[in-house]
């Protein structure tokens, strides 16, 4: 991984959680740590869900960023979590489905991922 890629991944790791915590995750919990490898298209996050005492680990082992109907979307292609039932739910409900990114991420950060 080159310097530029490490830098853009670091920038994304610092910016993305804040935006997602204020938008998509606001009602569900918060990202407490995020690791991105944009070259390999992998993402690892620790998320503390509301009402839970321990965070869950989410590993997206393949993702895409695409434009659909004037929106930037995130598409998970393979996902595992530290909770079997959440993995099953995510595989049934998220795999291959475009998730529109908040406008705050649609610009520069979406291109970095």
C-alpha positions, 0 to 999 in steps of 0.5 A, spaced: 500 500 500 502 506 497 503 513 501 497 516 498 492 510 499 494 510 506 493 517 507 486 517 504 484 511 508 487 514 514 483 521 512 477 516 511 477 513 518 477 519 521 471 522 517 467 517 515 465 515 523 463 522 525 458 523 519 455 516 519 454 517 527 450 523 525 446 520 520 445 513 518 447 510 525 444 516 529 438 511 531 442 505 532 448 506 535 455 509 533 462 507 530 467 507 535 473 504 531 474 504 523 479 501 519 479 501 511 483 498 506 481 502 499 486 498 495 483 491 497 476 494 498 475 491 505 472 495 512 472 493 519 468 497 524 467 496 531 460 498 533 456 500 539 449 498 538 444 502 543 442 497 549 448 493 548 454 493 553 459 490 548 461 493 541 460 488 535 465 487 530 463 488 522 468 486 517 466 487 510 470 483 506 469 486 499 465 493 497 463 497 492 462 505 491 457 507 485 453 512 482 446 510 482 440 516 480 445 521 482 446 518 489 453 515 491 452 508 494 455 503 498 454 496 496 457 490 501 459 484 497 461 480 503 460 481 510 461 477 517 460 480 524 461 478 531 454 476 532 451 470 528 444 473 528 447 479 525 451 476 520 445 472 517 441 479 517 446 483 514 447 477 509 440 477 507 438 484 507 444 488 505 449 484 500 448 487 493 443 492 495 445 499 494 446 504 501 445 511 499 451 515 502 449 521 506 451 528 502 456 529 506 460 523 504 458 523 497 463 528 495 471 527 496 470 521 501 466 517 497 471 517 491 477 516 496 473 509 499 
